[in-house]
């Protein structure tokens, strides 16, 4: 009989799902050889019939644990809804990311849900700091990446790169404008964009650099973008400030609302003095691996990159203080090292297949269910599927359909209706009435 796995996630955002999120979420179904069931807590409460299925493994996905970003109250409500899973006999694992914020909520979750394994993207030396209060005698910690390469994604990226032809963009970059409360490391994501937008054109270089949300590339468009770029800027993911309860985030946002033009130094002094360097959570991002797959040369802020990428071998190194910026821009202009660097990166990162979801899932199965070896070939359908299992499969399909309907039709309609009502009646509505309207909007979204 195939092992049974339940994946608990929470997703209510754009549809179709971003490739990086989808690859991560469905990697267990693709490569575990197990019978996998999914429940989207963003679309429904935990169904009672799931408690009737004798799962061998319960996985709390990144998308569920990242709900901490919406605040402790919201996250605790979600945790309460799935709390019945704590008493099931299945081995329970957590796949957290963004371990620099709301650490207390994450620690509480690990203890209350009786998590046996945590796959952390933080360096091992930071675990005792982040997970203070967790019983390390009961919970095993494992190092993991924020994302891996999927074979289908690599093939798709390769085809896109081969059909794109010339690379008209000298330097490309996409990132969100990282908030200051992430610390100086997170703020580098914004600084690197500003610096290259200002300096690269002076060298006659064509750039396509943006930190605006509306310029984000999804799915194949991201790989098309990579394939049009000769060089891609990058910074390790993570943060250099630890915010255990979100108070630094809230304080910084309040300060910026009153002082929108404040410098980083002034923000740091007012909102988190002395906190810089309280955490060293830096990790390689999926985009770094995807750039290797499309043979796009990377210009990266100096860092460890999980000891996967090495400066001068796989990428051009840029100092954190930008002191070698002129040298880097000259190297890009000459374009003499690019071919060697991208071929090294493709050989050492892509061709070795060390950093694939297949390898990651096999590691999870071997560690958590040692007697159920991963079998990623053939069907994962079990002829002895129980009625409860069939209900779970049908519910998952319906959730995906509801999400598609909501994103493509209902959300835009509700958004326009709410904006119109608020603009027409705002002067005559109290704050309490506006709050009721917001709750009504969220309730309708949950129904659909």
Residue, then its C-alpha position, 0 to 999 in steps of 0.5 A: x500500500x502506498x504511504x499517505x501524505x497530507x499537505x496543508x497549505x494556504x493560498x488565495x493569491x494570483x491564479x495560475x500560481x507562480x511557477x516557483x510556488x507550484x513546483x514547491x507545493x506539488x513536489x511531493x505529489x510528483x516525486x514521493x510515490x505516495x498518495x498525496x492529499x492537499x487541503x487549502x486552508x485559505x479556501x476551506x476549514x479542515x474537513x472532518x473526513x480528513x481525520x478519518x484517513x490514516x496519514x503516514x506524513x502530514x506536511x505544513x507547507x511554506x504557504x501555510x506557515x507564511x500566514x504569520x505575515x498577516x499577524x499573530x491573530x490571523x495565524x493563531x486562528x488558522x493554527x486553531x483550525x488545523x489543531x485536530x491534526x496534532x493528535x493524529x499518529x502521522x509524522x508531522x513536518x514543517x517547511x517554514x521560510x522567512x524565519x526572521x519574523x514572528x518567530x514566537x508564533x512559529x515556535x508555538x506552532x512547532x510545539x503545539x502541533x507536535x512537529x517532529x521535523x523542521x526543514x529550515x532555510x536558516x543556517x544551523x548556527x541560528x536555529x537555537x536563536x530562532x527556535x528558542x523555547x522549542x524542545x530540540x530533544x523532540x524536534x529534529x532540524x534539517x537544512x533546506x533551500x528556499x526552493x529547488x529546480x524542477x526537471x520540467x522547469x529546467x526543460x522549459x527554461x532550456x527551450x525558452x533560452x534556445x528559442x529566444x536568440x540574442x540577449x538584448x538586455x545587458x543587465x536585468x533585475x526584478x525584486x520587491x522594494x524590501x522594507x527597512x525593517x528587514x535590516x541592512x541586508x534586506x535593504x540591499x535588494x533596493x539599493x542594488x536596483x537604484x545603484x545600477x539604474x543610475x550608473x550602468x547607463x553611463x557605460x552604455x549598457x541597456x538595463x531592465x531593472x525594476x522593483x515595482x510590483x506591476x513589473x513582476x514576471x510570472x510563469x514562462x514570462x520570467x524565463x523569457x526575461x532571463x533568456x533576454x538578459x546577459x547579466x542578472x543582479x542578485x542578493x541572498x534572500x533573508x534578513x539581518x534583523x530578527x523580529x520575534x513578535x512583529x513589533x519592529x515591523x509595526x513600529x517601522x511602518x508607523x514611523x514611515x507613515x509619519x516620516x515618509x522621507x526618512x533615511x535608512x539610518x534615521x529609521x534604524x535609529x528610531x525603530x530598531x537601534x542595536x538590532x542590526x546583525x541580531x540574525x544572520x539569515x541569508x540563503x540562496x533563492x530559487x531565482x539564482x538556480x533558475x538563472x543557472x538553468x537559463x545560462x544567465x550570468x549573475x552579478x551577486x552581492x558577496x555572500x555564502x549562497x549556501x556554498x553552492x555558488x562561488x565568486x569568480x567561478x559561477x558569478x561576478x562578485x559585487x562588494x556589499x558597499x559597492x566599492x568595486x562597482x566600476x570594476x564590475x561594470x567594466x567587466x560587464x561591458x567587456x563581456x569576456x567572462x560571461x560564457x565561462x561563468x554560465x557554463x560552470x554554473x550550468x555544469x555544477x548546479x544544473x547538470x549534477x541534479x543535486x538541487x532538484x525537487x526530486x532529490x529534496x523529496x527523496x531526502x524527506x521520505x528517507x528521513x521521515x518515513x524510512x520504510x517507505x522509499x520514494x518511488x517517483x515513477x508510475x501512478x500514485x493512485x491506489x486501487x484501495x482508495x477509501x471514500x474519505x480519500x476520494x472526497x479529499x481528491x474531489x475537494x482539492x479539485x473544487x478548491x482549485x476551480x474556486x480559486x480560479x473563479x475568484x481570482x479571474x472574476x469575483x475578486x476584480x468585481x468585488x474590488x471595483x464594487x468596494x472601491x466605488x462604494x467607499x469613494x461615493x460614501x466615505x464621507x458619510x460612513x464611520x470607521x466601524x461601517x467601513x470595517x463591516x464592509x471589509x469583513x463582508x468582502x472577506x466573507x464573500x471571498x471565503x465563500x467563493 
